Amino acid sequence: MTPAVYLTAVVLLGFAATLLRLPPLVGFLAAGFVLGACDVEHLGYVEVLGDLGVAVLLFTIGLKLDLRVLARREVIGTAVATTLVLDLASTALVGGLVACGLTADAVTPTGVACLGLALSFSSTVVVVKLLEERDDTRALYGRIAIGVLVVQDVLAVAYMTLAAGLTPSPWAAALVLLWPASRVLGHVLDRVSHGEMRTLFGIAMALLPGYLLFTLLGLDGDLGALLMGALLASHPAARELSASLFTIKELLLVSFFVSIGLDGSPGAGAVAVALALLGLLPLRALTYTVVVRVLGMRRRTCVLVGLAMTAYSEFALIVVAVAVRHGDLGEQWQAAACLALALSFVVSSVANRGPARLVRALTAHIPHRCDHTLHPEEQPVDLAGVQTVVFGMGRVGRATYARLVADGESGVLGIDNDASKVERLGRAGLRVMEADATDQDFWERLDAVHATKAVLAMPEPGANLHVLEWLERSSFEGRVIAVARWDDEAAEMRRCGVDAVINAYDGLGAALAEAVETVGARP
């Protein structure tokens, strides 16, 4: 009966959270606390499933990761500066709580330092789920946030290795062979059929050469899953592989959130400490905002990064558990950290729920700076001389671009959010710009859209409708041609005034019929 109790609590409280217009994860956390408070028997596999969910999540992050992003100033600079500032602030707060005697549990100076470091990191799970829900993983602020999280994960792994006194196996050096091995695995992926086999392949890559292999060699398994995904990120099927893992990843992460609640059985002192730790959340958001602003980002980008990175990291629970095991912290500190983590998830979810109004209010308090001092990706976009803009340079977009140029069309510009694709097409002589056309920042950076035609050929579901909405807001007066994949999407585009809507599959049928006629005409 225990699994049925778990399932009932998770479904009811998750549904209750959605009725209150809160993210379901708030309900999952609440379910864990309720089950723990009611002394329901702990199911050991809940934590195991949660760990697998985190590993698959990190693998999907890796599939979207451009390793070159990690070397950029805005990523390294933000990660280092915020970690130092928040480490000092967190350590000072924890030391103050100890001095005030807010909890009677024992604590050593080493324990205070450990907790301070743990509280300086941000939640990978919450940030990535937030970005995926908004489809902002490729937006500039999303790339900065993910890059900082990866750097923090590397720092966390290094710390855990030192704190636990573990020495990686000498065989760990052989992990460099994963790079050539990934090329072989890429060829295997080419032969894996779509559907459930592709999903199974993704799970196997995340958990076997990723999580399990790194764990056996004395390294962090989550880091292994992340790197395994990054090694496959350049494969043409990486995006499809990530999409195929979405549902199972979300289900596994339910166990992760429930397990956090189950681990917390806080007393009065732990509750007081957890509430005090929540006082750091505004400082966390402010620190990220200020650092990113100093590094040359626009006001909106700074605020979005600050809000996204507010929640404490799951890593805090691991650090505290190690410190408790070594006798540096009392058990109530573990309960307090668990409760503070869960509450920070709730605060972050509420703050990031439809943040447009909050972002506008916060950006109004940030001083302006000259455009020429901004980061290159944040400077105004000039489309002077452009007559036709092709949004989305996938197969359809590239074919459209090539046909326009072949027909003598001048001033054709392609826009795509895939940096590697833009670089490759640029080398081939195409005029292409890297930008996320579904992102508000892109449209705010445009001086004006003087083009006479816009072609919407983005492959992501709903993306063309988003771009169409922004075109209308920008007072675009040219003609719009769009590609739709479903009848309802095509109908919505026509209602919005698109001049010509082409169903992708109708176009394929016409091309196929033309090919049949051509073949039939041959002697």
C-alpha positions in Angstrom: 0.0 0.0 0.0 2.9 2.4 0.6 3.6 3.1 -3.1 -0.1 3.9 -3.5 0.1 6.4 -0.6 3.1 8.0 -2.2 1.4 8.2 -5.6 -1.8 9.6 -4.2 0.0 12.3 -2.2 2.1 13.3 -5.2 -0.8 13.5 -7.6 -3.1 15.4 -5.2 -0.6 17.9 -4.0 0.9 18.4 -7.5 -2.6 19.1 -8.8 -3.3 21.4 -5.9 -0.1 23.4 -6.8 -1.3 23.9 -10.4 -4.7 25.0 -9.2 -2.9 27.7 -7.1 -1.0 28.6 -10.3 2.3 27.4 -8.8 4.7 25.0 -10.5 3.9 21.3 -9.8 7.4 20.9 -8.2 6.0 22.9 -5.2 3.4 20.3 -4.8 5.9 17.5 -5.1 8.1 19.0 -2.4 5.0 19.4 -0.2 4.1 15.8 -0.7 7.6 14.8 0.5 7.2 16.8 3.7 3.7 15.5 4.3 4.8 11.9 3.9 7.8 12.5 6.1 5.7 14.2 8.8 3.2 11.3 8.8 6.0 8.8 9.3 5.1 6.9 6.1 7.6 4.2 5.4 10.5 5.4 3.3 10.8 3.7 -0.1 14.5 3.5 -0.8 14.0 3.5 -4.6 12.5 6.9 -4.5 15.9 8.5 -3.9 17.5 6.2 -6.5 14.9 7.3 -9.1 15.5 10.9 -8.2 19.3 10.5 -8.7 18.7 8.9 -12.1 16.4 11.8 -13.0 19.2 14.3 -12.1 21.6 12.3 -14.2 19.3 12.3 -17.2 18.6 16.0 -16.7 22.3 16.8 -16.8 22.8 14.6 -19.9 20.1 16.6 -21.7 21.9 19.8 -20.6 25.0 18.4 -22.2 23.2 17.7 -25.4 22.5 21.4 -25.7 25.8 22.6 -24.4 28.4 24.4 -26.5 31.7 23.9 -24.6 33.1 27.1 -26.0 30.5 29.0 -24.0 32.3 27.9 -20.8 35.4 29.9 -21.7 33.6 33.1 -22.2 34.2 36.0 -19.9 30.6 36.4 -18.9 30.4 32.8 -17.8 33.7 32.3 -16.0 33.6 35.8 -14.6 30.1 35.4 -13.2 30.8 32.0 -11.8 33.9 33.0 -9.9 32.7 36.4 -8.7 29.3 35.2 -7.5 30.8 32.2 -5.8 33.3 34.3 -3.8 30.8 36.9 -2.8 28.0 34.5 -1.8 30.5 32.1 -0.1 31.6 35.0 2.2 28.0 36.2 2.8 26.7 32.7 3.5 29.6 31.8 5.8 29.1 35.1 7.7 25.3 34.4 8.1 25.9 30.8 9.3 28.5 32.0 11.7 26.1 34.7 13.0 23.4 32.1 13.5 25.8 29.9 15.5 26.9 32.9 17.6 23.3 33.8 18.4 22.6 30.2 19.5 19.7 29.8 17.2 20.3 26.0 17.2 21.9 23.9 19.9 23.4 21.4 17.5 27.2 21.2 17.5 29.1 22.9 14.7 32.8 23.4 14.0 34.5 26.1 12.0 35.0 23.6 9.2 31.3 22.9 9.2 30.5 26.6 8.9 32.9 27.0 6.0 31.4 23.9 4.3 27.8 25.2 4.6 28.9 28.6 3.4 30.3 27.1 0.2 27.3 24.9 -0.3 24.9 27.8 -0.1 26.9 29.8 -2.7 25.8 27.6 -5.6 22.5 27.6 -7.5 20.0 24.8 -8.3 20.7 23.0 -11.5 17.3 21.3 -11.5 15.2 24.4 -10.9 17.2 26.6 -13.4 17.1 24.1 -16.2 13.4 23.3 -15.7 12.7 27.0 -15.8 14.6 27.6 -19.0 13.1 24.6 -20.7 9.6 25.6 -19.8 10.3 29.1 -21.3 12.2 27.5 -24.2 15.1 29.9 -23.2 18.0 27.5 -23.1 19.5 29.1 -26.2 18.7 32.7 -25.1 21.7 34.7 -24.0 20.7 34.8 -20.3 19.9 31.0 -20.5 23.3 30.2 -21.9 25.0 32.3 -19.2 23.0 30.6 -16.5 23.7 27.1 -17.8 27.4 27.9 -18.3 27.7 29.2 -14.7 25.9 26.0 -13.4 28.4 23.8 -15.3 31.3 25.7 -13.7 29.7 25.4 -10.3 29.2 21.7 -10.8 32.9 21.3 -11.6 33.9 23.2 -8.5 31.4 21.1 -6.5 32.9 17.9 -7.7 36.4 19.1 -6.9 35.3 20.1 -3.4 33.5 16.8 -2.8 36.6 14.8 -3.9 38.8 16.8 -1.4 36.2 16.7 1.4 35.6 13.0 1.2 39.3 12.3 0.9 38.8 10.3 -2.2 41.4 9.8 -4.8 40.2 9.3 -8.4 41.3 6.0 -9.9 44.5 6.0 -12.0 42.3 4.7 -14.7 40.4 8.0 -14.7 43.0 9.3 -17.2 41.6 6.9 -19.7 38.4 8.9 -19.8 40.0 11.0 -22.5 39.1 8.1 -24.8 35.5 9.0 -24.5 36.1 11.7 -27.0 37.0 9.4 -29.9 34.4 6.9 -28.5 31.7 9.5 -28.9 32.3 9.6 -32.6 31.7 5.9 -32.7 28.6 6.3 -30.6 27.4 9.0 -33.0 27.5 6.5 -35.8 25.5 4.1 -33.6 23.0 6.8 -33.0 22.6 7.3 -36.7 21.4 3.7 -36.9 19.1 3.8 -33.9 15.5 4.0 -35.0 13.2 6.8 -33.8 10.8 6.3 -30.9 11.5 4.1 -27.9 14.8 2.8 -29.1 16.2 6.4 -29.3 14.9 7.1 -25.8 16.6 3.9 -24.5 19.8 4.9 -26.2 19.8 8.2 -24.5 19.2 6.7 -21.1 21.9 4.2 -21.6 24.4 6.9 -22.6 23.5 9.0 -19.6 23.8 6.2 -17.1 26.5 3.8 -18.4 29.4 5.6 -20.0 28.2 8.7 -18.2 27.1 8.3 -14.6 28.2 4.7 -13.8 31.7 4.8 -15.4 32.6 8.1 -13.7 31.4 6.8 -10.4 33.4 3.6 -10.7 36.5 5.7 -11.4 36.0 7.8 -8.2 34.5 10.8 -10.0 31.1 12.4 -9.7 28.5 10.5 -11.8 26.4 13.6 -12.5 29.4 15.3 -14.0 29.9 12.2 -16.2 26.3 12.4 -17.5 26.8 16.0 -18.3 30.1 15.5 -20.2 28.6 12.5 -22.1 25.8 14.7 -23.3 28.3 17.4 -24.3 30.3 14.9 -26.3 27.2 14.1 -28.4 26.0 17.7 -28.6 27.4 18.2 -32.1 25.4 15.3 -33.5 22.6 16.3 -35.9 20.1 14.2 -33.8 21.1 15.7 -30.5 18.1 17.9 -30.3 15.7 15.1 -31.2 17.5 12.8 -28.6 17.0 15.5 -25.9 13.3 15.8 -26.8 12.8 12.0 -26.6 14.0 12.0 -23.0 11.8 14.9 -21.9 8.8 12.9 -20.5 10.8 10.2 -18.7 13.2 12.9 -17.3 10.2 14.8 -15.9 8.8 11.7 -14.2 12.1 10.8 -12.6 12.6 14.3 -11.3 9.3 13.9 -9.4 11.1 11.4 -7.2 13.9 13.9 -6.7 11.6 16.6 -5.4 9.7 14.1 -3.2 13.0 12.7 -1.7 14.0 16.3 -0.7 10.9 16.6 1.4 11.2 13.2 2.9 14.7 14.0 4.1 13.5 16.9 6.2 12.1 16.4 9.7 13.0 19.8 11.1 12.5 20.9 14.7 11.8 24.4 15.9 15.5 25.4 15.8 15.9 24.0 12.3 12.9 25.9 11.1 14.3 29.1 12.5 17.6 28.5 10.8 15.9 27.7 7.5 13.9 30.9 7.6 17.0 32.9 8.4 18.8 31.3 5.4 15.9 32.5 3.1 17.1 36.0 3.9 20.1 35.4 1.6 17.9 34.9 -1.5 17.5 38.6 -2.3 21.2 39.0 -1.9 21.8 36.1 -4.2 19.6 37.6 -6.9 21.2 41.0 -6.5 24.8 39.6 -6.7 24.1 37.8 -10.0 22.4 40.9 -11.4 25.3 43.2 -10.5 28.0 40.9 -11.6 26.4 40.2 -15.0 25.7 43.9 -15.4 29.4 44.8 -14.8 30.3 42.2 -17.4 28.4 44.3 -20.1 25.0 42.8 -20.3 21.7 44.6 -20.8 19.5 45.4 -17.8 16.9 42.8 -18.7 19.5 40.0 -19.2 21.0 40.8 -15.8 17.6 40.7 -14.0 16.6 37.4 -15.7 19.9 35.8 -14.7 19.5 37.0 -11.1 16.0 35.7 -10.8 16.8 32.4 -12.4 19.8 31.7 -10.1 18.0 32.5 -6.8 17.4 29.0 -5.5 19.9 27.1 -3.4 21.7 24.1 -5.0 20.9 20.4 -4.4 24.6 20.2 -3.8 24.0 21.8 -0.4 22.4 18.6 0.8 25.3 16.5 -0.2 27.9 18.8 1.4 25.9 18.9 4.7 25.5 15.2 4.7 29.3 14.8 4.4 29.8 17.4 7.2 27.3 15.6 9.5 29.0 12.3 8.8 32.4 13.8 9.8 31.0 15.4 12.9 31.4 19.0 11.7 27.6 19.7 11.8 24.8 18.4 13.9 21.8 16.6 12.4 19.5 19.5 12.8 21.7 21.5 10.4 20.9 18.8 7.8 17.2 19.2 8.4 17.5 23.0 8.2 19.4 22.9 5.0 16.8 20.5 3.5 14.0 22.8 4.5 15.8 26.0 3.3 16.5 24.3 -0.1 12.8 23.3 -0.5 11.6 26.8 0.5 14.1 28.4 -1.9 12.6 26.3 -4.7 9.2 27.6 -3.8 10.4 31.2 -3.7 12.2 30.9 -7.0 9.2 29.3 -8.7 6.9 32.1 -7.5 9.3 34.8 -8.5 9.9 33.4 -11.9 6.2 32.7 -12.7 5.3 35.0 -15.5 8.2 37.4 -14.6 7.5 40.1 -17.3 6.0 42.7 -14.9 8.6 42.0 -12.2 11.5 42.2 -14.7 10.2 45.6 -16.0 9.9 46.9 -12.4 13.4 45.8 -11.5 15.1 47.0 -14.6 13.8 50.5 -14.0 16.1 50.7 -11.0 19.3 49.8 -12.9 21.3 52.7 -14.3 21.6 53.0 -18.1 24.9 52.5 -19.9 26.1 53.5 -23.4 25.4 50.9 -26.2 29.1 50.8 -27.2 30.0 49.5 -23.7 27.7 46.6 -23.9 28.6 43.0 -24.7 28.7 42.3 -28.5 25.6 40.1 -28.3 23.8 42.8 -26.5 24.5 45.7 -28.8 21.7 47.1 -31.2 21.0 45.0 -34.3 21.1 46.8 -37.6 19.2 45.3 -40.5 19.9 48.1 -42.9 20.0 46.8 -46.5 18.1 43.6 -45.7 15.1 42.9 -47.9 14.2 39.4 -46.9 14.7 37.8 -43.5 14.6 34.0 -43.2 13.9 33.0 -39.6 15.3 29.5 -39.0 18.1 28.1 -41.1 17.2 24.4 -40.9 16.6 22.4 -44.1 13.6 24.4 -45.1 15.2 27.7 -44.2 18.4 26.9 -46.1 16.5 25.7 -49.2 14.4 28.9 -49.1 17.6 31.1 -48.8 19.3 29.2 -51.6 16.2 29.6 -53.9 15.9 33.4 -53.2 19.6 34.0 -53.9 19.4 31.8 -57.1 16.4 33.9 -58.3 18.5 37.1 -57.9 17.0 38.3 -54.7 19.4 40.7 -52.9 19.7 41.5 -49.3 18.7 38.1 -47.9 19.6 37.4 -44.3 19.2 34.2 -42.3 18.7 34.1 -38.6 19.3 31.1 -36.4 20.0 30.4 -32.7 22.5 27.6 -33.3 26.0 29.1 -33.1 27.7 26.1 -34.7 25.2 26.1 -37.6 25.6 29.9 -38.1 29.4 29.5 -38.2 29.2 26.7 -40.7 26.8 28.5 -43.0 28.9 31.7 -42.7 32.0 29.8 -43.9 29.9 28.6 -46.8 29.3 32.2 -47.9 25.8 32.7 -46.5 24.8 35.9 -44.7 23.6 34.5 -41.4 23.1 36.1 -37.9 23.1 34.2 -34.6 20.1 35.2 -32.6 17.1 33.7 -30.8 14.1 35.3 -32.7 11.7 34.1 -30.0 13.5 36.0 -27.3 12.3 39.5 -26.3 15.9 40.7 -26.1 16.4 40.3 -29.8 13.5 42.5 -30.7 14.4 45.1 -28.2 17.8 45.4 -29.7 16.4 45.9 -33.2 16.5 49.5 -34.4 13.7 48.7 -36.9 12.7 46.0 -39.4 12.9 47.6 -42.8 12.8 44.3 -44.7 9.9 43.8 -47.2 9.5 40.0 -46.7 9.8 37.7 -43.7 10.0 33.9 -44.0 9.1 31.9 -40.8 10.8 28.5 -41.1 11.8 27.7 -37.6 11.4 24.0 -36.8 10.6 24.3 -33.0 6.9 23.8 -32.2 5.2 27.2 -31.8 8.3 29.2 -32.6 7.0 30.7 -35.8 3.9 32.0 -34.0 6.1 33.6 -31.4 8.1 35.4 -34.1 4.9 36.4 -35.9 3.7 38.0 -32.7 7.0 40.0 -32.3 6.8 41.1 -36.0 3.4 42.5 -35.3 4.6 44.3 -32.2 7.6 45.8 -34.2 5.2 47.4 -36.7 6.5 45.2 -39.5 4.7 46.2 -42.8 6.1 43.7 -45.2 4.8 40.4 -46.4 5.0 37.3 -44.2 5.4 33.7 -45.5 5.3 30.9 -42.9 5.8 27.2 -42.7 3.3 25.2 -40.6 3.5 21.6 -39.6 -0.1 21.1 -38.3 -3.5 22.3 -39.6 -4.3 24.1 -36.4 -1.0 26.0 -36.5 -1.7 26.9 -40.1 -5.2 28.2 -39.2 -3.8 30.3 -36.4 -1.3 31.8 -38.7 -3.9 32.7 -41.3 -6.0 34.3 -38.5 -3.0 36.4 -37.6 -2.7 37.8 -41.1 0.1 35.8 -42.6 0.2 36.4 -46.4 1.0 32.8 -47.3 1.0 29.7 -45.2 2.7 26.5 -46.5 2.0 23.2 -44.8 5.4 21.4 -44.6 3.9 18.1 -45.5 1.8 19.5 -48.4 5.0 21.0 -49.7 6.6 17.6 -49.5 3.7 16.0 -51.3 4.0 18.5 -54.1 7.7 18.0 -54.4 7.2 14.2 -54.5 4.6 14.5 -57.2 6.9 16.7 -59.3 9.6 14.1 -58.9 7.3 11.3 -60.0 6.3 13.3 -63.1 10.0 14.0 -63.9 10.9 10.3 -63.5 7.9 9.3 -65.6 8.9 11.6 -68.4 12.3 10.0 -68.9 12.7 7.7 -71.9 
